């Protein structure tokens, strides 16, 4: 009797949430954050998120799905640590006793990021707009007070974050301030979370288990999507079924390839904007913190599949498969990598990734 394996992307998620509706005008709520009006993504009307529920100086937005609880936290830099009575110059602060903060706001990331392809009639078809919400302030595990003087006279206290930025090797607590998202499911399964990060060579992404303060290794998750400026021969945004995640958890291939001026050229993906999805296995009732340590993480959506695993997952190209087909055999000299993201020689035998495509090299 034949056994037919079902890939995850052929099934409906057991829980899902889209933060921004890409296809129509709306005025809705993300948790308790009020969403402004969106039109066509061309900048004709601005989209703003203004946090409504401020908890201990922070914006805390919670969305409760059928199986997933998601929390988004965002806050600005404290304006003045002496804003509340009783603070002293020597006092250090923790997450149980916050000073006043600047007004937090949600931002819209990538307002005009179009994902598109050419159809058989050579017409440009926009498949969808990639939007993501983004808070303010880099995530930190704590902060201490710092004295500010004017003409050598005490003026006020400000926040000193030195030594509190999250480090996978040395940090012993998850972030308590800044911008970060948490996800907790009530069953074992697999998350697929839409993200966007700004350009820059040091844009890392961390997935951290709250109970152990352990940062997932790069082998424990997959990244798929688009890198700004990486195009195929038709000038279309090139879908990558496996975007490289480096040992330091930065995202992108320093020797990526894009088609430009009639030929394949090398382009450093690390310095480009990226938008897409990362996929990882989740334990029941474990809280996972998602954030980038040196910029703000943009969130688009989540999907959760009960009792599924990344081992059974097939990447999902939202624009269809045309862009994958286009680059299938075009650049035979492009760098080749194994599934661990390590560059390998052309005679390497086994599963490899080249031109954003995964295949068996025989």
N, C-alpha and C positions, 0 to 999 in steps of 0.2 A: 504494500500500500504506500503510495507516494505521500510524503509530508511536505506541505507548502508553508514556508516561513513567511510571516507577515512583518514587514518593516514598520517601525514606529510611525513614519510619516504617512502611512496608509490608513492610520487610525485617528479617531477623534480624541483630542486630549480629554482627560477626566476633569480637568479644571483649567481655565484660561482667563486671561484678562488683557485687554488692549487699552493702554492709557489714553491714546489719542485716536479718534476715528479719522482715517486718512482720506475718506472718500466723499464726505459731505460736510456742509456747515453744521456747526453744533454749538451749544452752550450747555455744558453739563458739569458734573463734579467728578473729581478724582479724589475719592475719600471725602475729606472736608476742604480740599483745595478747589476753589472755584476756577473754572476754565473760561477764558475769554472766547470771543468769536473767531473762528477760523474760516478763511475763504478758499483761495486757490493755491496757497503756498508760495506765491510770487511776491510777498511783502506788501500786498495791497491793504491787508488788515493785520494788525499785530496780534499775536497770541500771548497772553500773559496768564500765569498762574499765581494767585495771591493766597498764601496760606492763611487759613481762618482760625485754626486751633493752635494756639501757642502754649506749649507745656514746658515750664521751667526755662523759658527763654528760647525754646526751640520749636520749630514746626514739626509736628509728628502727625503724619498722615497714615492711616491704617485702612487697608482694604481686606475684607473677609470674603474669600471665595468659598466654593463648595468643599474643597479639601486643603486650601492654602491660605495662610495668613501672611499678608505682605505689609511691611511697614517701611515708610520712606521718611527719613529724618533730614532736615536741612536747617542750618542756622548761619548767621553771619558772624563777623568778628565782634567781640564785646566792645561796646563803645567806651565804657568807663566802669572799671571794677569797683569804684567807690559809689556807684549809683544807689546801692542799698546800704542802709545804716548797719554798723557793726563790723564792717570789714576793716582789717588792719593791713599795714604794709607787708607784714611777714606772712600773711595767711596764704595757704595754697588751697585750691578749690577742687572738688570732685563733683560727680554727677548728681549729688544729693542736695547741693546748695549753689544754685547758679546766680550770677549777677544778671543785670539787664543786657540785652543784646540788640544789635541793629536789626531792622526789619528784614526778615527773610522773604525771599520770593522764589517761586519756581520759574525757570526759564524754558524756552523752547530751543532745542538743539536741532541744527540742520533743517531750517525752515524750507529750504529749496532743494533738498537732496532727492532728485528724481531717480527712480530705478526704471529703466526703459529698454526697449529693444526695437529693431526694425522688423516689420512683418514682410510677407512675401511680395506685397505691393510696394516695398521700399518706403513705407510710412512709419514714422516714429510713433510707437505706442508706449505711453507711460503706464507701467504696471502698478506702481504705487509710490507714494511719497513716504520717505523714511523720517518720521518725527520721533523725538524722544524728549522727556521732561528732565530737567536738570536743576539741581539746587545750588546752594552757595557754600563755600568754604571747604577746604580740604579736611578729610576725616582725621581725627587725632584721638589717642587713647586717654588724653588728659591735658592739663595745662597748669601753669603756676602763675602767680602774680609777678609782675615786673614793675619796678618803680620808674616813673618818668619824672625828670626834674626840669625845671625852667630856671635858668640863671642860678643853677646849683641849689635851687629850692624845690622841695617836694611839690609836685603838681598833681599826679594821679597814679593809679595802677592800671597797667594794661596786661593783656594775656601774653604769656611767654610759652610757645609751643615746643621749644627746643627739647629734644629728647623724647617727645611724645608722638612723633609720626610713626605709623605702624611699620614694623619690620618683620617679615615672616620668620626670621631666625631668632630674633631677640624679644619681640613683644610678648607680654604675658596677659594682655587683655585685649578685647575687641574695641573698636572705636566707640567713644561715648559722645563725641562732638564732631561737628562738620556735616558733610553730606554722605549718607550711606543708605543702603536698602537691606532689609532682612526678609528672608523667605522661610517659612516653616510649613511642612505638609504633614497630614495626619496618617500617612502611609508611606512605605518604601516606594520609591519610584524614580523618575527622571524629570529634571527641569530643563526647559529650553527657554532662555531669557534673552529678549531683544535688547541690544545695547548700542550706544554711540559714544565714541571718545574723540576728543579733538586731536589735532596734529601735534607732533612733538616726538622726539626720539625716545623719551623716557615715560611713555604712557603704559604703565603696568596695570594689570587687573588682578584683583585678589578675590578669592572665594574662601571664606574662613568659617570653620565650624565653631560655633559659640562654646560648646561644652569643653572642647579641648584646646581652643585657640590655635588650631592647626590650619595652615593655609594649604589648600589642595595643591597637589603636585600637577605639573603640566600634563602628565600622562593620564590624569583623572578627569579631564574635560576636553571638549572639542570646540573649535571656533569656526564658524562659517559666515560668509557674507561678502561685503564689498569694501574695497580699499579705494579711496578717492584718487582718481588719476590713473588707475589700473584698468585699461580698456582693451577690448579685443579688436579684430581687424575692421569691424564695422563702426568703431568708435563708441560701442556700447559699454556701459559699466560691466566689468567682468566678474561674474559670480565665481567665488572661490569656495569649493566644498570643504577645504581644509586650509584655513589661514594659519600660518606658522605662529606658534607660541614658543618663545625662546626660554632658555633656562632661567632667566631673571624674571620671567612672566611678562615681558614686554610682548607686544603683538605686532607681527609683520615680518616679512622677509627682507633683509637688507639688500638682497639681490633679486628682488621681484622683477617681473617682466611685463611691459606694456607695449602695445602696438602704436607706434607714432611715426609720422613722416615716412610711411611705406615700409617700415621694418620693425622687428621686435627689439626693444631697447630695455636696458636695465634701469630699474627705478627702486629707490629705497622706500619700501612700504612703511618703515618705522616712523617716518616723518610726515605721513599722510593721515588725514581723517579716516576713521573706520566706522562702519556701521554693519550690524549683522546680529548673529545669535551665538551664544555659547551654551553648551549642553553638558550636564553633569548629573551623576547619580546622587540621590538624596536619601538619607535615613529618616524613618518616621519620627516625628516630633523633635527633630534636630533643627536648630535655627542656623541658617547660613547667612553670613554678612557678605554683601557684594559691594565693592568700592574700588576706586583707584586712589592711590596714596598721594599723588601729586597733581591731581586735577579733579574735576567733578564728573561723576559717572552719569551718562544719559540713559534713562530707562524707557523702553518702548512697550514691551509686553512680556507676559510669561505664559508658558504652557506647562502643564504637569501631567505626566503619564504614570498611572499606578502600576507597580510591579514591572516597569520597563527599565531597560539599561542602555547605556551608550554603546555597549557591545552589539546591540541589535539595531542601532540607529542608522538610518540612511539620511544624509543631508537633504534639506528641503530648499530648492531654488524657487523663490516666490515669483520669479519672472519666467518660469518654464525652464526648458533645457537647451534653448538655442545658444546661449552664451557659452555653455559648456561644450557643445558640439563644435562651435566655431574654433576653439583653441585646442581641440583634441589632439591634432597631429601637426600643429603649425610650427612650433619651436622645439625641434628635437635637441637643440643645444642648451635649452634652459636648465638651470640647476635642478638637481634631483635630490629628494630628501626621503628618509625613512619615516615611519610613523611616530618616532620620538622627536622629529624635527631636526635630525642631524643630517648634514649634507653627505651624500654618498656618491661613489663613482658610477659611471655609466654601466659598468659590468656587475653592479650590485644585483643580487637575485632576491626577489621577494616583493612584498607590497611597498610601493613608493608613491610619492606625490610630486608631480611636475606640472607646471602651468596651471596650478590650482586643481588638478585632476588626480584622483587616486586610482592606481591600477597595479597589476602584477607584472613586474619586470622579469622576463624569463631569460 
